[in-house]
Amino acid sequence: MNEDKEAYLILENGRVFEGKFFGAQGDVTGEIVFTTGMTGYLETLTDPSYRGQIVMQTFPLIGNYGVIPEDFENANVGAKAYIVKYPCAAPSNFRSENKLGDFLKERGIIGLCGIDTRELTKIIRKNGVMNGKISSRAPVDADYEEIKKYTVVNPIADVSSAKAEKILPESQAVRRIALMDFGAKRGIANALLIRGCEVQSFPHNIQAEEIIKYKPNGIMLSNGPGDPADPANKAIIETLKSLVKTGIPIFGICMGHQVLAMANGYKTRKLKFGHRGANQPVKDTQTGRVYITSQNHGYEVVAENPNKSSYSFINVNDGSCEGLDYGVSFSVQFHPEARGGPLDTGFLFDRFIERCDNYASK
């Protein structure tokens, strides 16, 4: 897997790690984030929400069940680069079609292995997410200038579908759902398809009138990369303000949760190191029940909003907002479709369908 060539990870704070390349080789700069999932590395790699980021797995052995295209969340790899402690060179799974290192090489994705991922995780937890660069040589002054200047620019436009696309269920559809694609994971559409929905995917820059013309029973807002308060997202939020006024039920997930919150007057801010992994506990504010969830986000809806009574879920670890319920519409920060991860909150799709059906019966 070409793990013999030296590679360097250069952090924004001046720290340097020495490791080896696996997958593609070369130089790449991005925001370094970590995810705690023990499995689901294929879903992580192909999640468009990682656009512009160098992803590190905290679990040490990655790649042990190989590469399974059926598990991809998107046809493209979302991460700019990938860091693991030990990449598995001999995967064992009857569904596997490739080795992880070979897959990364074929896709042109740089992989770094052999560094102390535990130490890197501790640095990020203490100092917050930071930019970094994987390089084939020791750092020079110009590298640090490049690293500090790096920023992700309008990533939703890069990962959203370019045109509308209709996705039909295997059986006859009984309702229509408009999916606003900000970098949607396939699992979201699949969760709707198995519930008898025809899904019409719309690009991120669609106008409200086009969605209304489709006459949906409900509107789904997908996950996506970047800062929800990015000026490039202003048009999305204005579109959502118009859609909220129609009374059509809306269900937002991850980025969808954040931009819907902004359309309803909330603000967002960046978390110190984000929530990424398949073991994030959230509490239902009405019942007190705790669910284990899959998450991938670096921003939160600001908790000091005076309309806090609408908070439906909170994060058990840090008290951040994990869900908002507006009556007809609602949203959650975590992924109820959970690929990979627990399916504890899959019932939220049923709640959405119920509200869609109630809207259709009026």
N, C-alpha and C positions, 0 to 999 in steps of 0.2 A: 504493500500500500504506500510505497515511497515514504516510509517513516524514517529515512536515514538522513535527510537533509535538515540542517539546523534552521530553526525559525525563532523569531523574537516577537514577544508581545510587549508593546510599549504603551504604558498608561499615561494618561493626561497629567497625573500627579508626579511623573518621573520614575515610577517603578517599572522595572524591566524583568520579564520572565523569559527564560530560554527553554525551548521545546523542540519538537520536530513537526514537519509538515505531514499531513495525510490528506488525500483528496488532491485538489488542485494546489499549485504552488504559486507564490507571487506576493504582492503587497496589497493590503486593503485596509481602509480606515472606516470606522463606524462607532456607534454607541454600544458599549459593552453592557449586556444584561445577563442575568442568570435565571435559570428555571430549575425547579426542584423535582420535576417529574422523574420517576424511576423507569417508566415506560412512555410510549407515545412520542419517541424521538422523530418518527417519520411525520407525524401530524405537526410537531413543532417546526421542523424544517420547512414544511410546505404551507405554513400559516402565513398569509399575507401581512398579518399584523406586525411581523418582525422586519418589515421593510426598513432598510437603513441601519439595522442593528447586527452586531456580532454576538451570537448566542452561545452561552456557556452552559453545559449541563453539570449540575452539582453531583449527580449520581456518577460514580467513577467509570463503570463499564457500560459503554454505549455501542449499539450495533449488533447485539447478540442474536437478534431474530432477523437480521438482514434487511433487505429492502423489499417492500410489498406495495406496489403501485395502487392497489385497491384501497389502501389506508391513507393515501394522500388527501390533504384538504384542498389542494389546488394543483394545477398542472405544473406550476412554477415553484421554485424554491424561494421562500420569502427572505430568509436570513442572508446577510451579506457574507458572513463567514461563520465557522462553527468551531467551538472549542470543547474538547473532552479530555479526560484523564487517560483512559485506555480505550481506544477503538478496537472492537472485536474483529479479528482477522479471519475467524472461522465460524460464521453464523450458522445456527441450526434452527430451521423452521421449514415445514413443508410448503409454505406459501412464498418463501423467499425467492427472489429472482436475481439478487445481486448483493454484493458486499457494500457496506456503507462508504468506505473509502473510494471504491471504484465509482459509485454513484455520484459522489461529490466531484470527483475528477471529471466525469462525463458532463456534469452540469456547470463546470467552471467555478465551483464553490471552494474557496480555500478552507482547509481544515488544519487545526493546530492541536497537537496532543503532547502528553508527557509533562505538562506544567503542573504546578501545585494548584489544582482548581479549588481546593478547600481554602487556601490562603487568599486566592483571588476573590472568592466569595466573601470572606471576612473583610477584605479591603472595600468592596462595594457596599456591604452592609454598614460599614463604619462611615465611609465618605460619601456614599450615594453613587448612582450610576454615573459613569464618566466615559468620555471618548477614549479610543485606543487604536492602535495600529498593529497589524500583523505584518512583519517584514522579514525578508530573507537575509538581512544584515543588521549589525548592531546599530543603535540609534545615533542620529546626528541632530544638530540643532534644528535643521529644517523640518525634521519629523515632528517635533513638538509644536512648531508653529502650525503645521498642517492639521495635527490632531485637535488643537484648541479651536481652530476655525471651522471644524467640521460641523455641519448641521443637516438635518433631514429636511428637504424642501418639497412641500406639497406631495407627500407620499401616497395619499388616497387616489390622486389622479393616475399614479403609476400602476396601481393594482386593481382599480375598479374596471369592470367590463366596459368595452367601448360602445356597445350597443345593447338594446333590449333583447332578451332571450327568454323564450317560454320553456318551462320545464314541467312535463306532464307526469302524473303518477301512473303506476301500472294499472290501477283500476280507474273507474270513472270518477272524475273530480266533482266534489259537491260544493266547493267554494273556491274563490280566487284570492290569492295573496300576492300583493306587490312587494317585491324584495328590493330595497335600495341597497345597492352593492357598493360598500366602501372598502372592499377587500374580503368578501364573504368566504367563510369556510364552507365546504360542501356539506358538512354535517348539519348546518342550519336548514338548507333547502331539503335535505333528506328527512329531517324531523317533521317538516311540513308535508312532504309527499306521502309519508306513511300514515298521515292523518287525513288523507283524502283531499289534499289541496292541489290545485293547479298553481304553480309558482311562476310569476312573470318577473324576471330579473331586470332591473333598470340601472343604468350607469349613475354614478354619484352626482353628475351635473344635470340630471333630469329636472324638468320644470314640474311644479305641482299639477298644472293642468293636464299634463300627459299621464300622470298617475291616476288622476280623477277620471280621465277619459276611459281608462281600463276598467272602471267600475269594480274595484276590489272590495272584498268583504273585510279585508284587513291589510295593514301595511307592516312589513317586517324591516327593521333597520339592522344591518349587519355589523360585525366587528370591522376593524380597520386600523391602520398604523398612524403614528404621529400624535401631535398635540391637537386636541379638539378645538382649542382656541386659536389655532393657526389662522391667520387672515384668509388663507386660501379656502377655508371651510365656511366662510361667512355666507356664501350663496346656499350651501346645504342647510344652514340653520334658518335662513329666510324661507326656504322651501318648506321646511318642517313647520314653521309658524303658520304657513298657509294650510298645510295638511291637518294640523291640530284643530283648526277652526271648522273643518268639515265634519268632525265627529266620528270619522272612521277610526276604529280601534288600531292602535299602533303598539308594537312590541319591539323594544330596542335591546340589543345585546352588545356589551362592551363599548366600542366606539359609538354604536347606536344609542346606548344608554346615555353617554355623555353629551352628544349633540342634541338629543331630545331634551335633556335637562337644560341645556343652554337655550333652546327654543322656548322653554317654559320659565326662563328668568334666572336659572341657576348659573353659577360660575364653576370653573374647574381649576385645578392646580396640579403641579407635578409632585408625585410621591418621591421619597428619598431613593428607594430602589425598586419600587413597584411590587406587584403581586404576579408571580409567574410560576405555575406548577399545578399539580392535580390534587393538592391537599390543603386548600384554603378554606377555613371554617367561616361560615356566615350564619347569622341568627335572624330568624323571622321575628320581626318586632311585634307581631300580633300574637303569635303562639309561643314564642320563646324557644322554639325548636331550632337546633343547630344542624346545618347541612354541610357536608364536605363538597367543595366545588373545584372545578378546573378554571384557572384564570390566566390571563396574559394582558396586562396593562401597566402603564407607567404613570397614569393620571387618575385623579379622583374628582368626583363632584364635591364641591366645598360643603362641609357639614354645618357651617354656621348659618346657612340660609334660614331665614325666619319661618319658612314653610316646612319645618322639619317633621311635622306631623304626617307628611306623606311618605316618609322613609319606610320602606317595606322590609329591607334587609340591611344589616350592618356587619362589618367585618369584626370577628371576635378578637383578632389579634391587635388591631390598632383603632377600632371604632369608626373606620371610614365608611362612607355611604356605599352600599352594595345593591341598592334597589330603590326605585321610586314608583309610586302608584298614584296616577292622576284621576282614577275613577274609570274612565273608558280605556285609556291607554296606560301602559306601564313599561318599565325597563329594569334590567339587571346588569350589574357590572361583570358578573361571572358568566360562564358558558353552560347553560343547561343541556346543550347537546353533547358536551363533554367528550370530545375526541382529542387525545385520550384523557380518561379520567372517570370519576364516579358519575353515575346517572341519577343521583339523589333528587335533582331538581327538574327532571324531565317533565314533571307535571305542569310546569309553567307554560309549555306549549299547549297543553290541554286547556289551561286557563285562557290563553289567547284565543284558541278556537271557539271556546264558549262565548267569549265576548264578540267575536266575529259573527257567530250565528245569531246572537241577540241583536246585533246591529242589522243583520240582513232581514230579520223578522219584523222590523219596525215599519 
